[in-house]
Amino acid sequence: MSDDSRPSPAGGSRVTPVAAVIPAAGRGVRLGPGAPKALRTLGGTPMLVHAVRALAASRAVSLVVVVAPPDGAAEVKSLLDTHALPDRADVLVVPGGESRQESVRLGLEALPPGHDVVLVHDAARPLVPVDTVDAVIEAVRDGARAVVPALPLADTVKQVEPATEPGAPEPVVATPDRSRLRSVQTPQGFDRATLVRAHETVTDDVTDDASMVEQLGERVVAVPGHEEAFKVTRPLDMVLAEAVLARRRLNDGF
């Protein structure tokens, strides 16, 4: 049991345990053919293992639920068993569904009682710093129902009328004020009851869990993200991730 989940001294309140759900059932087609994206290696270690280590590095996280491909739970469990993981957090592997949304729901259903703060993290963000994880947790513990780490945009953004065929010019219809826009990362943090209600209520296809909570009419807040919490989606992202990992190992013995 981690120090952060131990009962407080007499007269104090018990700190709410935190669980993390990592949906890792996607195929990652944009990285090309081969293993599912989460099982691609980064510095010789599968990205999924890096992601589990990143969340388990937080002293607040006592359980990590990995949602594997529907027919690959045994393979993922065996993979995780062969790599050293922080022993302060338990790791559970469950089979996922056909969509990310279904996989997160199945991960939530696997959580035991008592974990009232839940993180949802992309396995494809293997290098998120522990300070970012802790900032999300702290905001939920302070009363937010849903929290996202986010970064200001560096580029000007254009709203366009989508092309009717691939490669055709797209008319620009607006230039949003980028000072009011943020690029959202994970882990996203939630009050468990709110996230469960969102998955029971929202049936639209959404790109993140915070969007589901927004559809409930609940307030979502943003905390500062980190440039190293980027999503590894394309081959060039792998090159950048390898460079970040090499720098960490050189400077910090990561």
N, C-alpha and C positions, 0 to 999 in steps of 0.2 A: 504493500500500500504506500502510495506516495505521501510525502510530508504534507502536501497541499490538501489531501483528502482526509487527513486525520482529524478527529474531533478537536474542537478548540478547547482551551482550558475552561474550568468551571466559570459560568457566567457569560461565556462567549457563545456565538452561534456557529453552527457547523458550516464549513465552506461547501458550497454545492459542487459535487463531482462533475467532471466534464467528460463526455464521450465524443469521439470523432468518427464520422462515417466517410470512407473513401470509396466512391464508385469507381471501379476499375474494370468494367465489363466491356468497354468500347474497343473497337478494332483499330482505330487510328489510321484510317485509310490515307490521310494526307501525308503521313510519313512513308507511304509506299507499302509494298507487300511484305509479309513476314509476320512476326509475332505481334500480338496486341500492343498498342502503344505503351501501356503501363509496364509491360515486360521487356521493352527495349532497354538495353544497357546504357548507362551513363557512368563513365569512369570505371567500367567493368562490373557495375552493380545495377540491377534493374531499377528503373525509375520508381516503381512502386515501393521498393525497399527504401529509397531515399525519402519518399513522401511519408511513409510510416515513421521513419526515424525523425523527420522534421516535426511531426505533430507530437510524437512521444517524448521529444526533447523538452516539451513544456511540462513543468512540475504540476500543472493543473489537470493535465489529461491523464485519466486513469484507465481508459479503454479506447481501443481503436478497432473499428469494425471495417474490414475490407470486403467490398462487394465484388466478387469475382465473376467472370463470364459464366453463364448458366451451366455450361458443361465443364467448367474448369476450376471449380472450387478446390478439389483435391490437389490439383497441380499447383495452384497459387499457395495453398497452405504448405505444401512441401517446399516450395521455393522460399517462403518466408522462414521456415524452420532451418534452412541452411545458412541464413545470414544472421549476424549478431544484431539484436534489437534492444533498445533500452528496456531494462527489466522493471522499471517503475510503472509501466502500462501493460495491461493485458491486450492481446491481439486475437481477434475472432474473425474467421473467414466464413462468409455465407454466399450462396449463389445469387446472382443478380437476375435482371430481367432483360427485355429486348430494348428498352430505352433507358436513358440516364435517370429520368424521373421515376420509373418503376424500380430501378436499382436502389435509388436513395430511399424510397418507401420501404423496400425490403430490408435495407440496413437499419432503418428506424424501428421496424417491427422486431428486429433481433436484439434491441437494446434492453437490458434488464432494468427494473425499476430503480429510481434514485438518481439517475443521471439526468438532471433537469436542464443542463446546458449542453447543447449539441453543436458540434462543428461539422460542416460539410466541406470536403476539400477535394480538389481535382488531383488525381494521381499524376497528371501531366504537369503539375507545378511542383517538381521535386525539390526545389531549392528555397522554399519559403523560409525566411529567418524566424527563429523562435520568438523574437521580440514582436513580430507581426501577429503570430498566433496568440501571444499573451495579451496584446492590445485588444484583439477581438473578444477574447474571453472576458477581460475586465469590463468592456462596455456592456456585455450582456449581463454580467453580475451586477452592474450598476443600474440595471433596470430596462435596458433596450430589449425589445422583442426580437429584433433582427439587426445584424451588423455586417457590413461588408468592408473589407480593406480596399482602398481605391487610390488611384494616382491621377493627378491633373494630366490633361492631354498636351502633348508637345506639338502636334500638328494641327493646322487649321482643318476643320471638318466641314464637308459639304453634304447637304441633303439633296438627293437626286431623284429623278423619275427613272425607275429601273428600266433597263433596256429590254426590248421585246425579244431579242436574240443575243446569244453570247458574243461579246466583242464589239457590239454596236455602241456608238456614242450615247451617253446618258445626259439629258438636260439637267442642269443645276437649278434647283428651285429655291434653295435657301442656304445661308451660311450661319449656323447656330453660334451663339456666343460661347466659345470653348472654356471661358472662365467658370461657367456653370456646369460643365460636363466633366465626368470622371470615367476612367477606365477601371472596371471592377475586377478584383482578383478573388482568390480564396486563400485560407478557409473563411467561409461565411459562418457566422455564429447566430444561434437562435435559442430562445426560450423553447424548450422541447414541446410543450403543449401547443404553442403557436405553430411550430413547424408541422407537427402531426395533423393539426386542423387544416393547414394549407394543403397537405397531400391528400386529405380526405375530401376536400372541397373543390380544388382547382383541377380541371381536366384539360385545360389548354396546354399545348406544347410550348414550354418555356425554356429559356436558355440557362436560367439559374434559379435557385430556391428562393432567393430574396424577391424575385419577381412574383412568385406565388404568394408570398406574405403580403406584398403590395396589393395584390388583387383581393385580399381579405379586408383591405382598408387600414391595415396596421402600418405604423411608421417604421421605416427602415433608415438607419443612420450609417454614415461612412466614417471610418477611421483611416489614418494614413497607411497606405500600402507600402510596398518595397519593390524597387526595380528588379531585384533578383527573384521575385515571386512570379516571373513571367511563365506563360503557358508554352510548353514544348509541343508544337503542332506540326511544324514543317522542318525539313532537313536543316535549314539554316539555324533554326532554334536549337537544334542538337549541338551545332558548332559552338554557339554562344554558351550553352549550358556546360559543355565540356571545359570551356575557358574559365567560367566562373568557378567550377569545381576544382580545377587545377590551381587557381589563385587561392582558394580557401585552403587547400591542402598544403600549399607552399607557405602561406602566411599564418595559418591557424592550426595546422595539423589536423584539419577536418577529416 
